[in-house]
Amino acid sequence: MKSRVMLIALDSVGIDPSGHERPESVYAESRFLFPRGRTGDPLPITDGPVPGALVETDVIGGHERGAIECAITYTSIFSGQSAVARHGLMRGLGLNEHMFRELVAEDNLFRHFDRPCLVNAIFPAHLSFLGSSYVEDLVPRYDRKTVEAKLRFRGRPVVFKGDVTNGFAELFTLAEINQNIFVHAGRQADVRLRTWDDVRRGEALTSSMTHELENDFNCDAFGEEPLPRRTPQEAAAILVALSRARDFTFYKYQIPDLVSHTGKVELARAVFDVVEQFVEAVLREIDPAETIVVITSDHGHLEQVGTSHAHPKTKVPTWYFGPDAERTANRLRRPEAIFHLLTSAALAPAGQ
């Protein structure tokens, strides 16, 4: 039997350039993903349910001019080519989305598997004022005026412009899933796109994982009922259950990006605790003889939540849980290397 492959993406989680063991670090209270008292690169992970290794992944490829954005890294992961080498960082008028689609057309991670699964449910509305999306032909369209007239965030009307906004960053966090290049990659590979109905049936996750953020809004403004609250452990059980019928499973957790823009270190520590609870529960549920797990990020920011107002050009952590962890993790120094590792795993018998 071939190995099952699980890829988890954590938005905006970077390597702490000043060290994760210092008391001020967002990761100072990490229980196992950032181990204390150990050295090495890759760094062995021995205190989790499954042995693994942590390596630092370079997402900017030596480029310094411009900004690192999620689309650059995810295009590299899902195409197997260096999007930053072809595109550079974001400068001037923004990103060349057409180039990213061309790279995914040349090769597509989802197409290397017989039974791939995109676990994230799409957001149930196209918000035209946030720009284009890869699913705007599949969901109802709403303009800004309509949304501001109907939508409330924590009981108050949403406000998207002016000196004091309410709910804009939070709504963007939820709707951004529809703009991700991996959603386009999924559609191009005929991967089924999951909906909030699947979430209610326990057959998908939203990018918030626990649905606290979704339920801060009156979702009936989009014709939706509230979503059931989930713990990180319940979300992990759903992810693993889906993976058992699939050879490749992908999930992206978005909340660290929202928290990264708050400047609140304690909130960042709390969201990383959610990450560790989720990952720990996933690793407890899988059969490590049959499933390898890779966890990575698109760019940093959470680690510098108190000092940086934009995405810093730091390296990101990539964790590998599977056979020969340290040697294998050492291959994951660039995001496109994740593509090549996972596609080789798709061909290898489990346990090799």
Contacts in CASP RR format, 6 or more apart in sequence:
PFRMAT RR
TARGET T0000
AUTHOR 0000-0000-0000
METHOD contacts of the structure
MODEL  1
MKSRVMLIALDSVGIDPSGHERPESVYAESRFLFPRGRTGDPLPITDGPV
PGALVETDVIGGHERGAIECAITYTSIFSGQSAVARHGLMRGLGLNEHMF
RELVAEDNLFRHFDRPCLVNAIFPAHLSFLGSSYVEDLVPRYDRKTVEAK
LRFRGRPVVFKGDVTNGFAELFTLAEINQNIFVHAGRQADVRLRTWDDVR
RGEALTSSMTHELENDFNCDAFGEEPLPRRTPQEAAAILVALSRARDFTF
YKYQIPDLVSHTGKVELARAVFDVVEQFVEAVLREIDPAETIVVITSDHG
HLEQVGTSHAHPKTKVPTWYFGPDAERTANRLRRPEAIFHLLTSAALAPA
GQ
1 290 0 8 1.000
1 349 0 8 1.000
1 350 0 8 1.000
2 247 0 8 1.000
2 345 0 8 1.000
2 346 0 8 1.000
2 347 0 8 1.000
2 348 0 8 1.000
2 349 0 8 1.000
2 350 0 8 1.000
3 290 0 8 1.000
3 291 0 8 1.000
3 292 0 8 1.000
3 345 0 8 1.000
3 346 0 8 1.000
3 348 0 8 1.000
3 349 0 8 1.000
3 350 0 8 1.000
3 351 0 8 1.000
3 352 0 8 1.000
4 243 0 8 1.000
4 244 0 8 1.000
4 246 0 8 1.000
4 247 0 8 1.000
4 248 0 8 1.000
4 249 0 8 1.000
4 290 0 8 1.000
4 291 0 8 1.000
4 292 0 8 1.000
4 350 0 8 1.000
5 113 0 8 1.000
5 247 0 8 1.000
5 248 0 8 1.000
5 249 0 8 1.000
5 291 0 8 1.000
5 292 0 8 1.000
5 294 0 8 1.000
5 342 0 8 1.000
5 345 0 8 1.000
5 346 0 8 1.000
6 239 0 8 1.000
6 243 0 8 1.000
6 248 0 8 1.000
6 249 0 8 1.000
6 250 0 8 1.000
6 251 0 8 1.000
6 282 0 8 1.000
6 286 0 8 1.000
6 291 0 8 1.000
6 292 0 8 1.000
6 293 0 8 1.000
6 294 0 8 1.000
7 77 0 8 1.000
7 248 0 8 1.000
7 249 0 8 1.000
7 250 0 8 1.000
7 251 0 8 1.000
7 293 0 8 1.000
7 294 0 8 1.000
7 295 0 8 1.000
7 296 0 8 1.000
7 338 0 8 1.000
7 342 0 8 1.000
8 250 0 8 1.000
8 251 0 8 1.000
8 252 0 8 1.000
8 253 0 8 1.000
8 279 0 8 1.000
8 282 0 8 1.000
8 293 0 8 1.000
8 294 0 8 1.000
8 295 0 8 1.000
8 296 0 8 1.000
9 74 0 8 1.000
9 77 0 8 1.000
9 250 0 8 1.000
9 251 0 8 1.000
9 252 0 8 1.000
9 253 0 8 1.000
9 295 0 8 1.000
9 296 0 8 1.000
9 297 0 8 1.000
9 298 0 8 1.000
10 252 0 8 1.000
10 253 0 8 1.000
10 256 0 8 1.000
10 275 0 8 1.000
10 295 0 8 1.000
10 296 0 8 1.000
10 297 0 8 1.000
11 70 0 8 1.000
11 252 0 8 1.000
11 253 0 8 1.000
11 254 0 8 1.000
11 255 0 8 1.000
11 256 0 8 1.000
11 257 0 8 1.000
11 297 0 8 1.000
11 298 0 8 1.000
12 256 0 8 1.000
12 257 0 8 1.000
12 260 0 8 1.000
12 297 0 8 1.000
12 298 0 8 1.000
12 299 0 8 1.000
12 300 0 8 1.000
12 301 0 8 1.000
12 302 0 8 1.000
12 311 0 8 1.000
13 256 0 8 1.000
13 272 0 8 1.000
13 275 0 8 1.000
13 297 0 8 1.000
13 300 0 8 1.000
13 301 0 8 1.000
13 302 0 8 1.000
13 303 0 8 1.000
13 316 0 8 1.000
13 317 0 8 1.000
14 297 0 8 1.000
14 299 0 8 1.000
14 300 0 8 1.000
14 301 0 8 1.000
14 302 0 8 1.000
14 303 0 8 1.000
14 312 0 8 1.000
14 314 0 8 1.000
14 315 0 8 1.000
14 316 0 8 1.000
14 317 0 8 1.000
15 56 0 8 1.000
15 300 0 8 1.000
15 303 0 8 1.000
15 314 0 8 1.000
15 315 0 8 1.000
15 316 0 8 1.000
15 317 0 8 1.000
16 22 0 8 1.000
16 25 0 8 1.000
16 26 0 8 1.000
16 27 0 8 1.000
16 303 0 8 1.000
16 304 0 8 1.000
17 303 0 8 1.000
17 304 0 8 1.000
17 312 0 8 1.000
17 314 0 8 1.000
18 24 0 8 1.000
18 25 0 8 1.000
19 25 0 8 1.000
20 27 0 8 1.000
20 28 0 8 1.000
20 30 0 8 1.000
20 34 0 8 1.000
20 36 0 8 1.000
20 303 0 8 1.000
21 28 0 8 1.000
21 34 0 8 1.000
21 36 0 8 1.000
21 37 0 8 1.000
22 28 0 8 1.000
24 265 0 8 1.000
25 303 0 8 1.000
26 265 0 8 1.000
26 268 0 8 1.000
26 269 0 8 1.000
26 272 0 8 1.000
26 302 0 8 1.000
26 303 0 8 1.000
26 305 0 8 1.000
27 33 0 8 1.000
27 34 0 8 1.000
27 272 0 8 1.000
27 303 0 8 1.000
28 269 0 8 1.000
29 269 0 8 1.000
29 273 0 8 1.000
30 36 0 8 1.000
30 272 0 8 1.000
30 276 0 8 1.000
31 47 0 8 1.000
31 276 0 8 1.000
31 280 0 8 1.000
32 45 0 8 1.000
32 47 0 8 1.000
32 48 0 8 1.000
32 276 0 8 1.000
32 280 0 8 1.000
33 45 0 8 1.000
33 54 0 8 1.000
33 275 0 8 1.000
33 276 0 8 1.000
33 279 0 8 1.000
33 317 0 8 1.000
33 319 0 8 1.000
34 54 0 8 1.000
34 317 0 8 1.000
35 43 0 8 1.000
35 44 0 8 1.000
35 45 0 8 1.000
35 46 0 8 1.000
35 47 0 8 1.000
35 54 0 8 1.000
38 44 0 8 1.000
41 55 0 8 1.000
41 56 0 8 1.000
42 53 0 8 1.000
42 54 0 8 1.000
42 55 0 8 1.000
42 320 0 8 1.000
42 325 0 8 1.000
42 326 0 8 1.000
42 329 0 8 1.000
42 330 0 8 1.000
43 53 0 8 1.000
43 54 0 8 1.000
43 55 0 8 1.000
44 51 0 8 1.000
44 52 0 8 1.000
44 53 0 8 1.000
44 325 0 8 1.000
44 326 0 8 1.000
45 51 0 8 1.000
45 52 0 8 1.000
45 53 0 8 1.000
45 54 0 8 1.000
45 319 0 8 1.000
45 321 0 8 1.000
45 325 0 8 1.000
46 52 0 8 1.000
48 280 0 8 1.000
48 283 0 8 1.000
49 280 0 8 1.000
49 283 0 8 1.000
49 284 0 8 1.000
50 283 0 8 1.000
50 286 0 8 1.000
50 288 0 8 1.000
50 293 0 8 1.000
50 321 0 8 1.000
50 322 0 8 1.000
51 321 0 8 1.000
51 322 0 8 1.000
51 325 0 8 1.000
52 319 0 8 1.000
52 320 0 8 1.000
52 321 0 8 1.000
52 322 0 8 1.000
52 325 0 8 1.000
52 326 0 8 1.000
52 329 0 8 1.000
53 319 0 8 1.000
53 320 0 8 1.000
53 325 0 8 1.000
53 326 0 8 1.000
53 328 0 8 1.000
53 329 0 8 1.000
53 330 0 8 1.000
54 317 0 8 1.000
54 318 0 8 1.000
54 319 0 8 1.000
54 329 0 8 1.000
55 317 0 8 1.000
55 318 0 8 1.000
55 320 0 8 1.000
55 329 0 8 1.000
55 330 0 8 1.000
55 332 0 8 1.000
55 333 0 8 1.000
56 315 0 8 1.000
56 316 0 8 1.000
56 317 0 8 1.000
56 318 0 8 1.000
56 333 0 8 1.000
57 296 0 8 1.000
57 297 0 8 1.000
57 315 0 8 1.000
57 316 0 8 1.000
57 317 0 8 1.000
57 318 0 8 1.000
57 332 0 8 1.000
57 333 0 8 1.000
57 334 0 8 1.000
57 335 0 8 1.000
57 337 0 8 1.000
58 315 0 8 1.000
58 333 0 8 1.000
58 334 0 8 1.000
59 68 0 8 1.000
59 72 0 8 1.000
59 73 0 8 1.000
59 76 0 8 1.000
59 84 0 8 1.000
59 298 0 8 1.000
59 299 0 8 1.000
59 315 0 8 1.000
59 316 0 8 1.000
59 334 0 8 1.000
59 335 0 8 1.000
60 68 0 8 1.000
60 84 0 8 1.000
60 89 0 8 1.000
60 313 0 8 1.000
61 82 0 8 1.000
61 84 0 8 1.000
61 85 0 8 1.000
61 334 0 8 1.000
63 84 0 8 1.000
63 88 0 8 1.000
63 89 0 8 1.000
64 89 0 8 1.000
64 313 0 8 1.000
65 89 0 8 1.000
65 91 0 8 1.000
66 88 0 8 1.000
66 89 0 8 1.000
66 90 0 8 1.000
66 91 0 8 1.000
67 89 0 8 1.000
67 90 0 8 1.000
67 91 0 8 1.000
67 310 0 8 1.000
67 311 0 8 1.000
68 84 0 8 1.000
68 89 0 8 1.000
68 90 0 8 1.000
68 298 0 8 1.000
68 299 0 8 1.000
68 300 0 8 1.000
68 311 0 8 1.000
68 313 0 8 1.000
69 89 0 8 1.000
69 90 0 8 1.000
69 95 0 8 1.000
69 298 0 8 1.000
69 299 0 8 1.000
69 311 0 8 1.000
70 180 0 8 1.000
70 298 0 8 1.000
70 299 0 8 1.000
71 83 0 8 1.000
71 95 0 8 1.000
71 97 0 8 1.000
71 100 0 8 1.000
71 180 0 8 1.000
71 181 0 8 1.000
72 83 0 8 1.000
72 84 0 8 1.000
72 87 0 8 1.000
72 88 0 8 1.000
72 89 0 8 1.000
72 90 0 8 1.000
72 95 0 8 1.000
72 100 0 8 1.000
72 298 0 8 1.000
73 83 0 8 1.000
73 84 0 8 1.000
73 297 0 8 1.000
73 298 0 8 1.000
73 299 0 8 1.000
73 316 0 8 1.000
73 335 0 8 1.000
74 180 0 8 1.000
74 181 0 8 1.000
74 182 0 8 1.000
74 298 0 8 1.000
75 81 0 8 1.000
75 83 0 8 1.000
75 87 0 8 1.000
75 100 0 8 1.000
75 103 0 8 1.000
75 104 0 8 1.000
75 181 0 8 1.000
76 82 0 8 1.000
76 83 0 8 1.000
76 84 0 8 1.000
76 334 0 8 1.000
76 335 0 8 1.000
76 336 0 8 1.000
76 339 0 8 1.000
77 109 0 8 1.000
77 182 0 8 1.000
77 296 0 8 1.000
77 335 0 8 1.000
77 336 0 8 1.000
77 338 0 8 1.000
77 339 0 8 1.000
78 104 0 8 1.000
78 108 0 8 1.000
78 109 0 8 1.000
78 110 0 8 1.000
78 181 0 8 1.000
78 182 0 8 1.000
78 185 0 8 1.000
78 339 0 8 1.000
79 103 0 8 1.000
79 104 0 8 1.000
79 106 0 8 1.000
79 107 0 8 1.000
79 108 0 8 1.000
79 109 0 8 1.000
79 185 0 8 1.000
79 336 0 8 1.000
79 339 0 8 1.000
80 103 0 8 1.000
80 107 0 8 1.000
80 109 0 8 1.000
80 336 0 8 1.000
80 339 0 8 1.000
80 340 0 8 1.000
81 103 0 8 1.000
81 106 0 8 1.000
81 107 0 8 1.000
81 336 0 8 1.000
82 334 0 8 1.000
82 335 0 8 1.000
82 336 0 8 1.000
83 99 0 8 1.000
83 100 0 8 1.000
83 103 0 8 1.000
83 336 0 8 1.000
86 99 0 8 1.000
86 103 0 8 1.000
87 95 0 8 1.000
87 96 0 8 1.000
87 99 0 8 1.000
87 100 0 8 1.000
97 132 0 8 1.000
97 181 0 8 1.000
100 181 0 8 1.000
101 181 0 8 1.000
101 184 0 8 1.000
104 181 0 8 1.000
104 184 0 8 1.000
104 185 0 8 1.000
104 188 0 8 1.000
105 188 0 8 1.000
107 339 0 8 1.000
108 185 0 8 1.000
108 186 0 8 1.000
108 188 0 8 1.000
108 189 0 8 1.000
109 185 0 8 1.000
109 248 0 8 1.000
109 339 0 8 1.000
109 342 0 8 1.000
109 343 0 8 1.000
110 116 0 8 1.000
110 118 0 8 1.000
110 185 0 8 1.000
110 186 0 8 1.000
110 188 0 8 1.000
110 189 0 8 1.000
110 191 0 8 1.000
110 248 0 8 1.000
111 189 0 8 1.000
112 248 0 8 1.000
112 342 0 8 1.000
112 343 0 8 1.000
112 346 0 8 1.000
113 246 0 8 1.000
113 247 0 8 1.000
113 248 0 8 1.000
113 346 0 8 1.000
114 247 0 8 1.000
115 245 0 8 1.000
115 246 0 8 1.000
115 247 0 8 1.000
115 248 0 8 1.000
116 186 0 8 1.000
116 189 0 8 1.000
116 191 0 8 1.000
116 246 0 8 1.000
116 247 0 8 1.000
116 248 0 8 1.000
116 249 0 8 1.000
116 250 0 8 1.000
117 191 0 8 1.000
117 192 0 8 1.000
117 242 0 8 1.000
117 243 0 8 1.000
117 245 0 8 1.000
117 246 0 8 1.000
117 248 0 8 1.000
117 249 0 8 1.000
117 250 0 8 1.000
118 182 0 8 1.000
118 183 0 8 1.000
118 186 0 8 1.000
118 191 0 8 1.000
118 192 0 8 1.000
118 193 0 8 1.000
118 194 0 8 1.000
118 250 0 8 1.000
119 194 0 8 1.000
119 204 0 8 1.000
119 205 0 8 1.000
119 238 0 8 1.000
119 239 0 8 1.000
119 242 0 8 1.000
119 249 0 8 1.000
119 250 0 8 1.000
119 251 0 8 1.000
120 177 0 8 1.000
120 183 0 8 1.000
120 194 0 8 1.000
120 204 0 8 1.000
120 205 0 8 1.000
120 206 0 8 1.000
120 207 0 8 1.000
120 250 0 8 1.000
120 251 0 8 1.000
120 252 0 8 1.000
121 177 0 8 1.000
121 193 0 8 1.000
121 194 0 8 1.000
121 195 0 8 1.000
121 196 0 8 1.000
121 198 0 8 1.000
121 199 0 8 1.000
121 204 0 8 1.000
121 205 0 8 1.000
121 206 0 8 1.000
122 135 0 8 1.000
122 138 0 8 1.000
122 139 0 8 1.000
122 177 0 8 1.000
122 178 0 8 1.000
122 183 0 8 1.000
122 193 0 8 1.000
122 194 0 8 1.000
122 195 0 8 1.000
123 139 0 8 1.000
123 174 0 8 1.000
123 175 0 8 1.000
123 177 0 8 1.000
123 178 0 8 1.000
124 139 0 8 1.000
124 140 0 8 1.000
124 195 0 8 1.000
124 196 0 8 1.000
124 222 0 8 1.000
124 223 0 8 1.000
124 224 0 8 1.000
125 139 0 8 1.000
125 140 0 8 1.000
125 141 0 8 1.000
125 142 0 8 1.000
125 175 0 8 1.000
125 222 0 8 1.000
126 133 0 8 1.000
126 135 0 8 1.000
126 136 0 8 1.000
126 139 0 8 1.000
126 140 0 8 1.000
126 141 0 8 1.000
126 142 0 8 1.000
126 178 0 8 1.000
127 142 0 8 1.000
127 144 0 8 1.000
127 147 0 8 1.000
127 171 0 8 1.000
127 175 0 8 1.000
128 136 0 8 1.000
128 141 0 8 1.000
128 142 0 8 1.000
128 143 0 8 1.000
128 144 0 8 1.000
129 143 0 8 1.000
129 144 0 8 1.000
129 147 0 8 1.000
129 160 0 8 1.000
130 172 0 8 1.000
130 175 0 8 1.000
130 176 0 8 1.000
130 179 0 8 1.000
131 179 0 8 1.000
132 179 0 8 1.000
133 175 0 8 1.000
133 178 0 8 1.000
133 179 0 8 1.000
134 178 0 8 1.000
134 179 0 8 1.000
134 180 0 8 1.000
134 181 0 8 1.000
134 183 0 8 1.000
134 184 0 8 1.000
134 187 0 8 1.000
135 178 0 8 1.000
135 183 0 8 1.000
135 187 0 8 1.000
135 193 0 8 1.000
136 178 0 8 1.000
138 193 0 8 1.000
139 178 0 8 1.000
140 222 0 8 1.000
142 222 0 8 1.000
144 160 0 8 1.000
147 158 0 8 1.000
147 160 0 8 1.000
147 171 0 8 1.000
147 221 0 8 1.000
148 157 0 8 1.000
148 158 0 8 1.000
148 159 0 8 1.000
148 160 0 8 1.000
150 218 0 8 1.000
150 221 0 8 1.000
151 157 0 8 1.000
151 158 0 8 1.000
151 171 0 8 1.000
151 217 0 8 1.000
151 218 0 8 1.000
151 221 0 8 1.000
151 222 0 8 1.000
152 158 0 8 1.000
152 217 0 8 1.000
152 218 0 8 1.000
152 221 0 8 1.000
153 166 0 8 1.000
153 167 0 8 1.000
153 170 0 8 1.000
153 171 0 8 1.000
153 216 0 8 1.000
153 217 0 8 1.000
154 166 0 8 1.000
154 216 0 8 1.000
155 218 0 8 1.000
156 166 0 8 1.000
157 166 0 8 1.000
158 166 0 8 1.000
158 167 0 8 1.000
158 168 0 8 1.000
158 171 0 8 1.000
159 165 0 8 1.000
159 166 0 8 1.000
159 167 0 8 1.000
159 168 0 8 1.000
160 167 0 8 1.000
160 168 0 8 1.000
169 258 0 8 1.000
169 261 0 8 1.000
170 213 0 8 1.000
170 216 0 8 1.000
170 217 0 8 1.000
170 258 0 8 1.000
171 217 0 8 1.000
173 207 0 8 1.000
173 208 0 8 1.000
173 213 0 8 1.000
173 254 0 8 1.000
173 255 0 8 1.000
173 257 0 8 1.000
173 258 0 8 1.000
174 206 0 8 1.000
174 207 0 8 1.000
174 208 0 8 1.000
174 213 0 8 1.000
174 214 0 8 1.000
174 217 0 8 1.000
174 254 0 8 1.000
176 207 0 8 1.000
176 254 0 8 1.000
177 183 0 8 1.000
177 206 0 8 1.000
177 207 0 8 1.000
177 252 0 8 1.000
177 254 0 8 1.000
180 252 0 8 1.000
182 250 0 8 1.000
182 252 0 8 1.000
183 193 0 8 1.000
185 191 0 8 1.000
186 193 0 8 1.000
187 193 0 8 1.000
194 203 0 8 1.000
194 204 0 8 1.000
195 204 0 8 1.000
196 204 0 8 1.000
196 206 0 8 1.000
196 224 0 8 1.000
196 227 0 8 1.000
198 204 0 8 1.000
199 205 0 8 1.000
199 206 0 8 1.000
199 211 0 8 1.000
199 227 0 8 1.000
199 228 0 8 1.000
200 225 0 8 1.000
200 227 0 8 1.000
200 228 0 8 1.000
202 238 0 8 1.000
203 238 0 8 1.000
203 242 0 8 1.000
204 238 0 8 1.000
204 242 0 8 1.000
205 230 0 8 1.000
205 235 0 8 1.000
205 238 0 8 1.000
205 239 0 8 1.000
205 251 0 8 1.000
206 214 0 8 1.000
206 227 0 8 1.000
207 252 0 8 1.000
207 253 0 8 1.000
207 254 0 8 1.000
207 255 0 8 1.000
208 214 0 8 1.000
208 254 0 8 1.000
208 255 0 8 1.000
209 230 0 8 1.000
209 232 0 8 1.000
209 235 0 8 1.000
209 253 0 8 1.000
209 255 0 8 1.000
209 274 0 8 1.000
209 278 0 8 1.000
210 229 0 8 1.000
210 230 0 8 1.000
210 231 0 8 1.000
210 232 0 8 1.000
210 235 0 8 1.000
210 274 0 8 1.000
211 226 0 8 1.000
211 227 0 8 1.000
211 228 0 8 1.000
211 229 0 8 1.000
211 230 0 8 1.000
212 229 0 8 1.000
213 255 0 8 1.000
213 258 0 8 1.000
214 226 0 8 1.000
214 227 0 8 1.000
215 226 0 8 1.000
215 227 0 8 1.000
215 229 0 8 1.000
219 225 0 8 1.000
219 226 0 8 1.000
219 227 0 8 1.000
230 238 0 8 1.000
231 277 0 8 1.000
232 274 0 8 1.000
232 277 0 8 1.000
232 278 0 8 1.000
232 281 0 8 1.000
233 277 0 8 1.000
233 278 0 8 1.000
233 281 0 8 1.000
235 278 0 8 1.000
236 278 0 8 1.000
236 279 0 8 1.000
236 281 0 8 1.000
236 282 0 8 1.000
236 285 0 8 1.000
237 281 0 8 1.000
237 285 0 8 1.000
239 249 0 8 1.000
239 251 0 8 1.000
239 282 0 8 1.000
240 282 0 8 1.000
240 285 0 8 1.000
240 286 0 8 1.000
242 249 0 8 1.000
243 249 0 8 1.000
243 286 0 8 1.000
243 291 0 8 1.000
247 346 0 8 1.000
248 342 0 8 1.000
248 346 0 8 1.000
253 275 0 8 1.000
253 278 0 8 1.000
255 271 0 8 1.000
255 274 0 8 1.000
256 268 0 8 1.000
256 271 0 8 1.000
256 272 0 8 1.000
256 275 0 8 1.000
256 301 0 8 1.000
256 302 0 8 1.000
257 301 0 8 1.000
259 267 0 8 1.000
259 268 0 8 1.000
259 271 0 8 1.000
259 302 0 8 1.000
259 305 0 8 1.000
260 268 0 8 1.000
260 300 0 8 1.000
260 301 0 8 1.000
260 302 0 8 1.000
260 305 0 8 1.000
261 301 0 8 1.000
261 309 0 8 1.000
262 268 0 8 1.000
262 305 0 8 1.000
263 305 0 8 1.000
263 306 0 8 1.000
264 305 0 8 1.000
264 306 0 8 1.000
265 305 0 8 1.000
265 306 0 8 1.000
267 305 0 8 1.000
268 302 0 8 1.000
268 305 0 8 1.000
268 306 0 8 1.000
271 302 0 8 1.000
272 302 0 8 1.000
279 295 0 8 1.000
279 319 0 8 1.000
282 293 0 8 1.000
283 293 0 8 1.000
283 321 0 8 1.000
286 293 0 8 1.000
288 321 0 8 1.000
288 322 0 8 1.000
289 350 0 8 1.000
289 351 0 8 1.000
290 350 0 8 1.000
290 351 0 8 1.000
292 320 0 8 1.000
292 321 0 8 1.000
292 322 0 8 1.000
292 323 0 8 1.000
292 345 0 8 1.000
293 319 0 8 1.000
293 320 0 8 1.000
293 321 0 8 1.000
293 322 0 8 1.000
294 318 0 8 1.000
294 319 0 8 1.000
294 320 0 8 1.000
294 321 0 8 1.000
294 332 0 8 1.000
294 338 0 8 1.000
294 341 0 8 1.000
294 342 0 8 1.000
295 317 0 8 1.000
295 318 0 8 1.000
295 319 0 8 1.000
295 321 0 8 1.000
296 316 0 8 1.000
296 317 0 8 1.000
296 318 0 8 1.000
296 319 0 8 1.000
296 332 0 8 1.000
296 335 0 8 1.000
296 338 0 8 1.000
297 316 0 8 1.000
297 317 0 8 1.000
297 318 0 8 1.000
298 316 0 8 1.000
299 311 0 8 1.000
299 312 0 8 1.000
299 314 0 8 1.000
299 316 0 8 1.000
300 311 0 8 1.000
300 312 0 8 1.000
300 314 0 8 1.000
300 316 0 8 1.000
301 308 0 8 1.000
301 310 0 8 1.000
301 311 0 8 1.000
301 312 0 8 1.000
303 314 0 8 1.000
304 312 0 8 1.000
304 314 0 8 1.000
318 329 0 8 1.000
318 332 0 8 1.000
318 338 0 8 1.000
319 329 0 8 1.000
320 328 0 8 1.000
320 329 0 8 1.000
320 332 0 8 1.000
322 328 0 8 1.000
323 351 0 8 1.000
323 352 0 8 1.000
328 341 0 8 1.000
331 337 0 8 1.000
331 340 0 8 1.000
331 341 0 8 1.000
332 338 0 8 1.000
332 341 0 8 1.000
END
